[in-house]
């Protein structure tokens, strides 16, 4: 495969990438100083300039996490390090006339694992169609997505909401540098999936992010992943106890523990949460702080969030992936009963009645999927649409291979359409001839709409904006269609339900 080098001069120096498959790529460009040593658990600082040429040919480090999640290919793992604050840029080899829209992708992984280098997030197909595609790493787990600021001391100062600060720092880097790559710094669309979608929705409520993006796409945002500053402080105390330290020594313990020890303590904390309070998650943003003053959905509802056009939605069978591979959701009768234990009998009855056949396993799976993802889409749609254009979707498409495997249109399967995976060798295996035409049709539709939205803030025709009097939802499937307030009974059943974490 023919490959040649390509260079660009950004604010910190010269970077060299490579050209292949009709796109230029630069990998692992630092957007912040390494958050290591005394900079651990501190707000990021802008990257420092370098002399000479920095080679950006290969993937950098991912954030410390369980090594099981660092697989990039057969027997190939991504190296891990706290020095992980980098981003990747992909641009078309022959750009169109004029500045291109910028697509800024935030990966998912429950705020505990994942990386911008995961092969499906490559972004070349997106860039070839005329955008600058940027994917970003941010600090994960205890080192980035737990708020330990309540334990801060003069000797060991600790900042909160570090991953949000990382993402804002990366967006500032885009504002300052993307024109070098042919991108329009005034037309950035942030998009993400799962925890990445939750981060997108949260950035709408971060005052420091104002003006850094023009549109937002939130694919399957999760519920139960934001907590008050007080709840975060309680999680922090429990966490340092699991590390074997007293709260007053917590900051010192956090600064000296190895990443693997921190990861194990988080696993223990999550495991305890699964039994004590299913659905209460210790990682994710904390509100009631200077950096995130108001809980994100509340900020949208009151109009204090950034009023940018938003696409938000989720997949028809979100829960199936978790029932098979990641037992994190309340999907069995005992866990669901614990989840609803603090609700009054009327609400508990209303929620379970919305899932005919409960407590059969299929009804439990739908209930768990809605608790984790459906409720977030409904709440965000209702709140944001009061103040800004909001477009809601449900992704129902699944080729027969995914149906036969029992996964269906589960969590993350819309990424196969968004990133044009069905046109790759792996995608051909998934579609097994019979479904190739429908898979490409759905992919083309999703991509065309994401692309239109990134240019204009409107995702093409035939997709009405969501309004509380109609609640239009575009259903992506073999025959895509608009439905009005689908699953109204489920939406209403969950209305007002809150999970008090901590």
N, C-alpha and C positions, 0 to 999 in steps of 0.2 A: 504494500500500500504506500503510495507516494506521500511523503511528509516533508514539510519545510518549516523553517523557523520564522517567527514574526515578532516584531518588537513594538513596544509602546512606551511613551514617557508619561508617567503619572506624577502626582505631587510629591511622592517620596523617592522617585528614581526611575531607572529604566527596568522594564520587565520583558523577559523573552518567553513567548509561548510557542505554539506550533499550529500549522494549518493541515487539516485532514478532513475528508468527507465534506468539502465545500464550506467548512467553518474554521474560524480562528478560535483557539482556546488558550486561556491562561489559567493555570491552576494554583491554588494555595497562595494567593496574594494576601499579605498581612494587611488588615485594616485597623489593627490596634496593637499595642505593645503586648508581649506575652504576659498573661496574668499569673506569673510564677513567683516563688519566694515570698517576699513581703507584699507583693501585689496580689497574692491569692485572696479571694473574697473582697477585692476592692473594685470600684468602678473602673471601666477600661480607659486607657489613655490612647490618644491617636498614635498610629505607627510612626516610628522614627525613620528618617531618610537613610538610605544606604548609598555606598559608592559603587561605581561599576554597574554590572548587569546582574539582576536577580533572575535566576532560572526558574520559571513557573511551568515546568513541563509535567510534573507528576503530582498526584494527590498528596496533600499534607496530612497532618495528624488529625484524627477525630478526637473529640472530647473524651476524657476517661469515662468508661462505662463497662458493663458486663461484656467480656471478650466475645461471647456468643453472637453479639449483634454487629461485629465488625467485619463480617465476611463480605468480600468484594467479588469473589469468583471462586473457582475450584481451588481449594487449598491456599487461597490468597486472602490475607487479613490486612485491614488498614492499621497502621501504627497509631497508638494512643498517646496523648500527652496533654498536660495542662496548657502547653503552648499550642493552642488550636484555633486562635481567632483569625481565620482566613476566609477568603471567598474565592469563587471561580467565576470567570467571565467567558461567555461564548458569543461570538458575533458572526454574521454571514460573511463569507469570503468576498462576495460582491454585494455591498449594501445598496439598498434603494436610495433614491434621491432624498435629501433632507434628513433631519434627525429622526432616529428610530425610537419607538416606545421601549421602555425598560420593564422587563418582567423579573421581579425579585422574589426568589423562592425560599421559603422557610420550611425545613424538613420536620416531619413528625417523629414520634417515638416516646410518647408519654412523658416528655420532659426528662427522660432518664437515659435514652439511647438514641441512636441514629446518627446520620452524617450526610453532608452535602455530596459526598463521593459515591453514595449508593448508585449503582448503574442506572436504575430507572430514572433518576433525576438528571441525567446527562444534559438534556436541554438542547441538543443540536438540532432536532427536528423543529423545535420552536424558533430557534435563531434563524434557521434557513428561510423561514417564512417572513423574516423581516423585523426582528427585534434584537435588543441586547438582553441576553439571558444571564442572570446572576444568581448563584446559589451560595448560601452562607452557612458557616458553622457558628455555633454559639455555645456557651458553657452549659453543661447539663447536670442533672442530679444535684447532689449536695453542693457541688462547687459552683453552680450557677442558678439553679431553679428552686433552692430552698432559701427562705429569708432568715438568716441568722443575725440580722442587725440588732435584735434585742439583746444579744450576748456581747455586743461590741464593748471594748474597753480602750482606754487611752493607749495602752501598750499594743493592743491588737485591734485597731479599728476595722469594722466590717460594714460594708454597704449592702443594701437590700436590692431585690429585683435585678440581679446582675445580668441575667439573660436578656431582659428587656433593654438594659443599658447597652449590652453588646449589639443588639439588633439596631438600636438607634445610631450607635457609632458606625455600623456598617452602612446604614442609610445615608449618613452624612458623607461617608466615603463616596457613595454613589453620586450624591449631589455634586461633590467636588471633582470627580474624576470621570464620570461616565461619558462626557462629551468627547473625550479622547478616543473612545471606542465607537463613536457615531451615535451614542444614545442621547435622548432628550432629558436633561436633569429635571425638567418641569413636568415630565409625564412618566412617572414611576407607578407601576401596579405591584403592590405586595400581594403574594398569594402563598398559601400553605395548606397542608393537609393534617388532620388529627390535632396533635399538640401544636403543630405549625399553624393550623387554622385557628386554634385557640389564641396563639400568639398574635396572629393577624387581628383578630377581634379585640384583643387587649390593647394593641398599639393604637387602636382608634381612640382609646381613653387615656393615652400617655401624653401629657402636655408637651413634653420635649420632642415628640414625633411630629408636631404640627408642621405642615408644609413640606414634609419629606416624601409624601406619596400622594397621588391623585385619585387612585382607585384601589379597591381591596377585594380579594376573593378568598373566601373562607370555606374550605372543603372538609366537611364533617368535623366541625369544632366539637370539643368534648365538654360535658358538664362536670361540675364538682371539682374543678381544677384551679379555682381561685379561692382565696381565703382572706379573712381580715388579718390585720397586722397582729392582733391579739392572739388569734388562732395560730398564726405562724410562729409566734413566740413560744406557745405551748408545744408545738411540734419540735421547735429548736431545743427546748429543754429535754424532751423525751429522747431526741436524737443524741445529744451529748451524753446522756445516761447510758445509752446503748454503746457509746464509745468508751464507757468506763470512767467518765469525768463528772465532777459536780458542776452545776450551772455556773458558779463563779469562776471555775477553771475552764469553762467551755470554749472560750475564744482561743486560748492557748492550745487546747486539745485539737481544735479544728485546724489550726495553722500547722501543727506538726504531724497530724495523721497522714498516712499514705493514701493516695486515691482509692486503692483497693479496700482499705479499712473503712473509708467513708462510704463506699459502695455497699459493703456488707451491712453496715449500720442502716442504710436506707432500705435495703431488702428486708431487714428485720422489722423496721418501722412499718413498711407497707404490709408485711405479713400480719402484723398485729392489727393494723387497721382493717384488714379484710375480715377479721373475726369480730373485732369490737364495733366497728362502724363501716359496713361495706359501702364503698363509694367515696369515703373521705380520703382524699389523697394528699400527701404531705408536700408534693412538688408542684410548682406553678407559681403564678404571681400572687403577691400580697397587696391588698389595697388599704387605704387609710394612711398612706405615706405621702411624702412630697412627690415621689416619682410617679405614683399611681394613686391619686387622691380618692377617686370614686370607683366602686365596683363597676366593671366595664358595661354590663347590660344596663345598670342604673344610670350610668353616664350617657348611654345612647338614649334612654327613655327621657331623661331630663334635658337633652339637647346640648350637653357640654362635651360630648365626644366629637371627633372630627367628622364633619358632615360631607363625607366623600361617597360616591356611588359604591355600592357593595353587592357582590354576588355571594350568597350563602346557601348551603344545602347539605344534604346527606344522602346516604345510599339506602336502598330498600331493605337490605338484610344485614345491617351493620354488625349485629351480634354474632353472626355465624363464625367469623374469624376467631373471636375470643373464646367461643365454646370449644374450638378445636385446638388452638395454639397458645392463647394467652389468657389464662383463667383469672382475669382481673375484674370482671363485671359481675354484679349480682344477677345470676341467671338460674339459680335453683330456688325452690320454694323456701327453704330455711333462710337463705341469704336475703331474699326479697322481703320476707316477713321481718327480718332484723332491720332492713333498710326502711321499712314503713312503720316500724314500731312506735316512733314518736308522733306519727300522724294520728288524727282522730279517726274513729271507726268509719265515719262517713267518707272521708277522703280515701282511706285505705280501700274501702269497698268500691269507690268510684274508679280508682286506678286499676284494680284487678279486674273489674267488670269490663273495662275497655279492651281486654285481651281475652276473647271468648275461648273457653277451654282451660283457663287457668285453674290449677297449677300444672297442666300438661307441659312437657319440656318445650314444645314449639311456642306456646304462649309465654313461657318464662323467658325464652330467648328474645322474643319480640319486645317484651317489657324491659329486659335488661338493655337491649339496644336503644330503645327510646329513652330510658333513663340516662344513658351515657351520651347519646348523640342527638336524638330527635328533639329532646327538650331544649338543648342549646340552640338548634336551628330555629325552633319556634320562638324562643325568648328573644333572640337577636333580631329576627324578622319583625316581630311586633314592635320592638323598641326602636330599631334604627329607621324603620320605614316612616316613623312619625316626622323625621327631620331631614331625610336624605333618600335619594333613589335607591331602592333595594330590590334585588331580583333573586327569587328563591327557586331552587331546583330539587328534584329527587332523581337519583341515578338508579334506574331499574335494570339496566342491560347486563346480561351475563351470557357468554357463549355456553353451549351445552357442556363443554368440559368442566366449567366452573359449577354448572348445575349438578352434573353427575357426581362431582367431588363433594357435594354437600355445602359448598361455599356460597354459590349464587352471587348476587350483587352485594357482596359483603364489604366491610371496611377496606378502604384504599383501592378498590377495583376501578374507581373512576380515573385513577392515575394512569391506568393503561391507555385510556382514551386521551387524556390531557397531554401525555408525553409521547403519544403516537407509537406505543409499544406494539400494537397489533401489526405494524408494518415491519417489525424485526423478526429475526429467526425464532426467538422465544414466543413472540406473538402468534406466529404461524402455527406453532405447536398447540397453543391455546385454542385456536379457532378451527383446527382440523377441517380444512376445506369447506365443510357445510356452512360454517358461520362466518367465513372470511368477509363476504360482502356486507353482512349486517354489522360486523365489528368495525369495518372501515367507514361505513356510513355514520355510525354513532360517533366514532373518533373525529371524522371530518366536521360533524355538527358541533361537538364540544369545542374543538380547536378554533373553528371559525368564530364561535361566539366569544370565547376567551380573548381571541385576537381583536375582534371588533371592540370589545369592552376596554381592552388596554389602549386602544386608539382614541375612543370617543366617550367612554363611560356608559355606553349603551350596548347591550350584548346582541345586536341584530334584531330583525323583525320577528313578530309572532311570539314574543316573550313579554307579557305585560308586567309592569312594575307591581310589586306587592303592596297592597293597601289593606288595612284592617277590615274594610267593608267587603272585600272580594277574596283576598288571600290567594292570588294566582300562583300556581306552582308549575314550572315546566318539568315534565317527566321525560327524561332521556331513556329511550328504549328502541326496540326494532321499529316501532312506529311512535315517534316522539309526539307528545300532545300536552296541552295545558289543562290542568285540573284545578278546580277551585276548592280551597280548604279541604284537601284530602286528609283522611284520618282526623277529622274534626273532633270526634269523640275522644281520641287519645290526647289530642292537644289540650282539650278542655279538662280532661281528667287530671293532667299534670299541672294545670295552672295554679300558681301560688305555692307549689311544693318547693321547699328549700331543704338542703342538707346542711345542717350546721356542723362544720368541721372543727375539730380541735378542742 
